[in-house]
Amino acid sequence: MKKYWIITYGCQMNKSDSERIATVLESEGYKSALKENEADLIIVNMCSVRQSAVDRVFGVSQKLAKLKNQNSKVKIVLTGCILNKDKKRFRKIFDSIWKARNYFKVSPKCQSKTLAFIPISNGCNNFCSYCVVPFTRGPLVCRDHNEILKEAKEAIKKGFREIWLLGQNVNDYRSPADSSINFAKLLKILNGIPGNLKFFLISPHPKNFSGELIDTLAKCEKFGKYLNLPIQSGDDKILKKMNRNYTVKEYKNLVKKIREKIPEIRLSTDVIVGFPGETKKQFENTVKLFKEIKFNWAYVAKYSPRPGTAAYLMKDNVPLTEKKRREKILMEILNNQSIDLRNQ
């Protein structure tokens, strides 16, 4: 029997895709290998959100090339979020490239025994100026709510205790089978499914986080009381250049409403430091926001130019050393606040 091995980089959506790719391969007669050097087929599911993620794939490809030299029958495939500019180089390394797609109709071979990833949408229409997702995954496509609920019920029957609803912008969800079912209504239905579980969502966009959604989350006892709410910058001019379509004041008001309705909420965020043209004063606005909001956690990324995006045309004029300095400052604030929150 032929064997496969999957290497996954990037976000939870990629991890979910890999679980479903495994199902497809096993339906075609493949068996999961215990080691990559035992595999007849090796699949690399890549991420292009930053250049470092792309470089990681080039690094592992050299290791895989050695395996192929030892066994010429091994097939090496690349899939996931791939920029067109990188495909030419990757075609010289990999036997084939699979286009990223949604696997809504495929049941996952879950890697965890307690946590299930359930995609509710794929792609994005927002075109944030730094982001490759609309180019690598395409426009927003929402999944039939009946399929989502069926998969959730199956996960509960199998004993999963956590369900993570995935989408590049989950609060843009609207069922293609019934347009009256938006994200808030989907959560209400999910909350009504019998069983001992908690559900989480990754990730919402602040610009259209509605009052209906806040009220729904507050009333859902199965909501895990954790929310990742990306701010990306604490400066209005940078947010505008990022095409985020909200202001710092609007974001702070949203956080206030969420914490009023859900006092026990744990809040994390995503931030990019060193975006093109970000001055030290503009960065200090992000520092000020961090100190004011007191996030439980944050994912801080140094800006990385991505070909094809609007920001790629802007001058990347913040030196890497300065980006690292800003990253360090935010992480120190975050760590100090985490200690204070634990001591309360």
C-alpha positions as CSV (number, residue, x, y, z in Angstrom):
1,M,0.0,0.0,0.0
2,K,1.3,3.5,-0.9
3,K,1.9,5.9,1.9
4,Y,1.7,9.7,2.3
5,W,3.2,12.4,4.5
6,I,1.8,15.9,4.9
7,I,3.9,18.9,6.1
8,T,1.7,21.9,7.1
9,Y,2.7,25.5,7.6
10,G,0.6,28.5,8.6
11,C,-2.9,29.1,10.0
12,Q,-5.6,26.9,11.3
13,M,-7.3,26.9,7.9
14,N,-4.2,25.2,6.4
15,K,-4.3,22.7,9.2
16,S,-7.9,22.0,8.5
17,D,-7.2,21.6,4.8
18,S,-4.4,19.1,5.6
19,E,-6.8,17.0,7.6
20,R,-9.2,16.9,4.6
21,I,-6.4,16.2,2.1
22,A,-5.5,13.2,4.2
23,T,-9.1,11.9,3.8
24,V,-8.9,12.4,0.1
25,L,-5.7,10.5,-0.1
26,E,-6.9,7.6,2.0
27,S,-10.0,7.3,-0.2
28,E,-7.6,6.8,-3.1
29,G,-5.9,3.9,-1.3
30,Y,-3.0,5.7,0.5
31,K,-2.0,5.1,4.1
32,S,-0.4,7.6,6.5
33,A,3.3,7.0,6.8
34,L,5.0,7.0,10.3
35,K,8.0,8.8,8.9
36,E,8.5,11.1,5.9
37,N,11.2,8.9,4.5
38,E,8.7,6.0,4.3
39,A,6.3,8.0,2.1
40,D,5.6,7.5,-1.6
41,L,3.8,10.9,-1.7
42,I,4.9,14.0,0.3
43,I,2.6,17.0,0.4
44,V,3.7,20.4,1.6
45,N,0.8,22.7,2.5
46,M,2.4,26.2,2.5
47,C,1.7,29.7,3.8
48,S,2.6,33.0,2.1
49,V,1.5,35.5,4.7
50,R,5.2,36.5,5.2
51,Q,8.4,36.0,3.3
52,S,9.8,34.0,6.2
53,A,7.0,31.4,5.7
54,V,7.9,31.1,2.0
55,D,11.6,30.8,2.8
56,R,10.7,28.0,5.2
57,V,9.2,26.0,2.3
58,F,12.4,26.6,0.2
59,G,14.4,25.3,3.1
60,V,12.4,22.1,3.6
61,S,12.3,21.5,-0.2
62,Q,16.1,21.0,-0.1
63,K,15.7,18.3,2.5
64,L,12.9,16.7,0.4
65,A,15.2,16.8,-2.7
66,K,17.7,14.6,-0.9
67,L,14.9,12.1,-0.1
68,K,14.0,12.1,-3.8
69,N,17.6,11.5,-4.8
70,Q,17.5,8.4,-2.5
71,N,14.2,7.3,-4.0
72,S,13.3,8.6,-7.4
73,K,9.7,7.2,-7.1
74,V,8.8,9.6,-4.4
75,K,6.4,12.3,-5.5
76,I,6.6,15.7,-3.9
77,V,3.5,18.0,-4.2
78,L,3.0,21.7,-3.1
79,T,-0.3,23.1,-2.2
80,G,-1.8,25.9,0.0
81,C,-1.5,29.6,-0.3
82,I,1.0,30.2,-3.1
83,L,1.8,33.5,-4.8
84,N,2.1,33.5,-8.6
85,K,5.6,34.9,-8.4
86,D,6.8,31.9,-6.4
87,K,5.1,29.2,-8.6
88,K,7.8,29.4,-11.3
89,R,10.6,28.7,-8.8
90,F,8.6,26.0,-7.0
91,R,7.8,24.2,-10.3
92,K,11.5,23.5,-10.6
93,I,11.5,21.8,-7.2
94,F,8.1,20.1,-6.8
95,D,6.6,17.4,-9.1
96,S,3.3,19.2,-9.1
97,I,1.4,22.1,-7.6
98,W,-2.2,21.8,-6.4
99,K,-4.2,24.9,-6.4
100,A,-5.7,25.9,-3.1
101,R,-9.4,25.0,-2.9
102,N,-12.1,24.6,-0.3
103,Y,-12.7,21.1,1.1
104,F,-16.2,21.7,2.3
105,K,-17.5,18.3,1.0
106,V,-14.7,16.3,2.6
107,S,-14.7,15.0,6.2
108,P,-11.5,15.6,8.1
109,K,-9.1,13.1,9.5
110,C,-8.6,15.1,12.7
111,Q,-5.1,15.2,14.2
112,S,-6.5,16.0,17.6
113,K,-8.8,13.9,19.8
114,T,-10.3,16.9,21.5
115,L,-10.3,19.7,19.0
116,A,-12.1,19.9,15.7
117,F,-11.5,22.5,13.0
118,I,-14.6,23.3,11.0
119,P,-14.3,25.7,8.1
120,I,-17.4,27.9,7.5
121,S,-16.0,29.9,4.6
122,N,-12.9,30.2,2.4
123,G,-11.3,33.3,0.7
124,C,-11.9,37.0,1.4
125,N,-13.2,40.1,-0.2
126,N,-11.6,42.7,2.0
127,F,-8.3,43.3,0.2
128,C,-6.4,44.6,3.2
129,S,-3.4,46.2,1.5
130,Y,-0.8,43.9,3.1
131,C,-2.7,40.6,2.7
132,V,-2.3,37.8,0.1
133,V,-5.4,35.8,1.0
134,P,-7.7,37.3,-1.8
135,F,-5.0,36.4,-4.3
136,T,-4.1,32.9,-3.0
137,R,-7.5,31.7,-1.8
138,G,-9.8,33.9,-4.0
139,P,-13.1,35.6,-3.1
140,L,-15.2,34.8,-0.2
141,V,-17.2,31.5,-0.5
142,C,-19.5,30.5,2.3
143,R,-20.4,26.9,3.3
144,D,-23.9,25.6,3.5
145,H,-25.0,25.9,7.2
146,N,-26.4,22.4,7.0
147,E,-23.0,21.0,6.2
148,I,-21.4,22.9,9.1
149,L,-24.0,21.7,11.6
150,K,-23.8,18.1,10.4
151,E,-20.0,18.2,10.9
152,A,-20.4,19.8,14.3
153,K,-22.8,17.0,15.4
154,E,-20.5,14.3,14.1
155,A,-17.6,15.9,16.0
156,I,-19.6,15.9,19.3
157,K,-20.5,12.2,18.8
158,K,-16.8,11.4,18.4
159,G,-16.1,13.1,21.7
160,F,-14.5,16.4,20.6
161,R,-14.7,19.0,23.3
162,E,-13.7,22.1,21.3
163,I,-15.0,23.3,17.9
164,W,-13.1,26.0,16.1
165,L,-15.1,27.7,13.3
166,L,-12.7,28.9,10.7
167,G,-12.8,31.6,8.0
168,Q,-10.6,34.5,6.9
169,N,-13.5,36.8,8.1
170,V,-16.1,34.7,9.9
171,N,-18.5,37.6,10.6
172,D,-19.0,38.0,6.8
173,Y,-20.6,34.5,6.8
174,R,-24.0,34.0,5.2
175,S,-25.4,30.6,4.3
176,P,-25.7,30.0,0.5
177,A,-28.6,27.7,1.3
178,D,-30.6,30.3,3.3
179,S,-29.6,33.9,3.1
180,S,-31.4,34.7,6.4
181,I,-28.7,32.7,8.3
182,N,-25.9,35.0,9.0
183,F,-23.0,34.3,11.4
184,A,-24.9,35.2,14.5
185,K,-27.8,33.0,13.6
186,L,-25.4,30.1,12.8
187,L,-23.9,30.4,16.3
188,K,-27.4,30.3,17.9
189,I,-28.2,27.1,16.1
190,L,-24.8,25.6,17.0
191,N,-25.3,26.6,20.6
192,G,-28.5,24.6,20.6
193,I,-26.9,21.3,19.6
194,P,-26.9,18.9,22.6
195,G,-23.5,17.9,23.9
196,N,-20.6,19.0,26.1
197,L,-18.5,21.3,24.0
198,K,-17.1,24.8,23.6
199,F,-16.9,26.7,20.3
200,F,-14.4,29.3,19.2
201,L,-14.1,31.4,16.1
202,I,-11.2,32.6,14.0
203,S,-11.1,35.3,13.0
204,P,-13.7,38.2,12.9
205,H,-13.1,41.6,11.3
206,P,-13.7,44.6,13.6
207,K,-15.4,46.6,10.8
208,N,-18.6,44.6,10.8
209,F,-18.7,43.1,14.3
210,S,-22.4,43.8,14.8
211,G,-24.4,44.3,18.0
212,E,-26.4,41.2,17.1
213,L,-23.2,39.2,17.1
214,I,-22.1,40.5,20.5
215,D,-25.5,39.8,22.0
216,T,-25.5,36.3,20.5
217,L,-22.0,35.5,21.9
218,A,-23.0,36.8,25.3
219,K,-26.1,34.5,25.4
220,C,-24.3,31.4,24.0
221,E,-23.2,29.3,27.0
222,K,-21.1,27.1,24.7
223,F,-19.0,30.0,23.5
224,G,-15.5,29.6,24.8
225,K,-15.2,33.2,26.0
226,Y,-12.1,33.8,23.9
227,L,-11.9,36.2,21.0
228,N,-9.1,37.1,18.6
229,L,-9.9,40.6,17.3
230,P,-7.2,41.9,15.0
231,I,-6.4,45.6,15.4
232,Q,-3.2,45.6,13.1
233,S,-2.3,49.2,14.1
234,G,-3.1,51.7,16.8
235,D,-2.8,54.6,14.4
236,D,-5.7,55.8,12.1
237,K,-3.5,56.9,9.2
238,I,-1.8,53.5,9.1
239,L,-5.2,51.7,9.4
240,K,-6.4,53.7,6.4
241,K,-3.3,52.7,4.4
242,M,-3.9,49.1,5.4
243,N,-7.5,49.4,4.1
244,R,-9.0,48.2,7.4
245,N,-12.1,50.4,7.2
246,Y,-12.3,51.3,10.9
247,T,-10.7,53.8,13.3
248,V,-9.0,53.3,16.6
249,K,-11.9,55.0,18.3
250,E,-14.4,52.5,16.7
251,Y,-12.2,49.6,17.7
252,K,-12.0,50.7,21.3
253,N,-15.8,51.3,21.4
254,L,-16.2,47.7,20.0
255,V,-13.9,46.3,22.7
256,K,-15.9,48.2,25.4
257,K,-19.2,46.8,24.1
258,I,-17.8,43.3,24.1
259,R,-16.4,43.5,27.6
260,E,-19.6,45.0,28.9
261,K,-21.7,42.2,27.5
262,I,-19.1,39.4,28.2
263,P,-17.1,40.5,31.2
264,E,-15.1,37.2,31.4
265,I,-13.9,37.4,27.7
266,R,-10.2,36.8,27.0
267,L,-9.1,39.0,24.2
268,S,-6.2,38.7,21.8
269,T,-5.2,40.7,18.8
270,D,-2.9,40.8,15.7
271,V,-0.6,43.7,15.0
272,I,1.8,44.5,12.2
273,V,4.8,46.7,13.1
274,G,6.9,48.6,10.6
275,F,4.2,49.0,8.0
276,P,5.4,51.2,5.1
277,G,5.6,54.8,6.3
278,E,4.9,54.0,10.0
279,T,6.7,56.7,12.0
280,K,7.9,56.3,15.6
281,K,5.0,58.6,16.7
282,Q,2.5,56.4,14.9
283,F,4.0,53.3,16.5
284,E,3.7,55.0,19.9
285,N,-0.1,55.2,19.2
286,T,-0.1,51.4,19.0
287,V,1.9,51.2,22.3
288,K,-0.7,53.5,23.8
289,L,-3.5,51.3,22.6
290,F,-1.8,48.2,24.0
291,K,-1.5,49.7,27.4
292,E,-5.1,50.9,27.3
293,I,-6.8,47.7,26.0
294,K,-4.7,45.3,28.1
295,F,-5.0,42.3,25.7
296,N,-4.6,38.8,27.2
297,W,-2.4,37.9,24.2
298,A,-1.2,39.3,20.9
299,Y,0.4,38.0,17.7
300,V,2.9,40.7,16.7
301,A,4.4,40.4,13.1
302,K,7.1,42.5,11.4
303,Y,5.8,43.8,8.1
304,S,6.8,41.7,5.2
305,P,6.2,43.0,1.6
306,R,3.9,40.6,-0.4
307,P,3.9,40.8,-4.2
308,G,0.6,41.6,-5.7
309,T,-0.8,43.5,-2.7
310,A,-1.4,47.2,-2.6
311,A,1.2,47.7,0.1
312,Y,3.8,46.1,-2.1
313,L,3.8,49.3,-4.1
314,M,4.6,51.3,-1.0
315,K,8.2,51.9,0.0
316,D,9.2,49.4,2.8
317,N,11.2,52.1,4.6
318,V,11.2,50.9,8.2
319,P,14.5,49.1,8.8
320,L,14.4,45.5,10.1
321,T,16.3,46.5,13.2
322,E,13.5,49.1,14.0
323,K,10.8,46.5,13.3
324,K,12.4,44.1,15.7
325,R,12.7,46.9,18.3
326,R,9.0,47.7,18.0
327,E,8.1,44.1,18.2
328,K,10.1,43.7,21.4
329,I,8.4,46.7,23.0
330,L,4.9,45.4,22.3
331,M,5.8,41.9,23.6
332,E,7.3,43.3,26.8
333,I,4.1,45.3,27.4
334,L,2.0,42.2,26.7
335,N,4.1,40.0,29.0
336,N,3.9,42.5,31.8
337,Q,0.2,42.9,31.4
338,S,-0.3,39.1,31.4
339,I,1.5,38.9,34.7
340,D,-0.7,41.6,36.1
341,L,-3.9,39.9,34.9
342,R,-2.8,36.6,36.4
343,N,-2.1,38.3,39.7
344,Q,-5.6,39.9,39.9
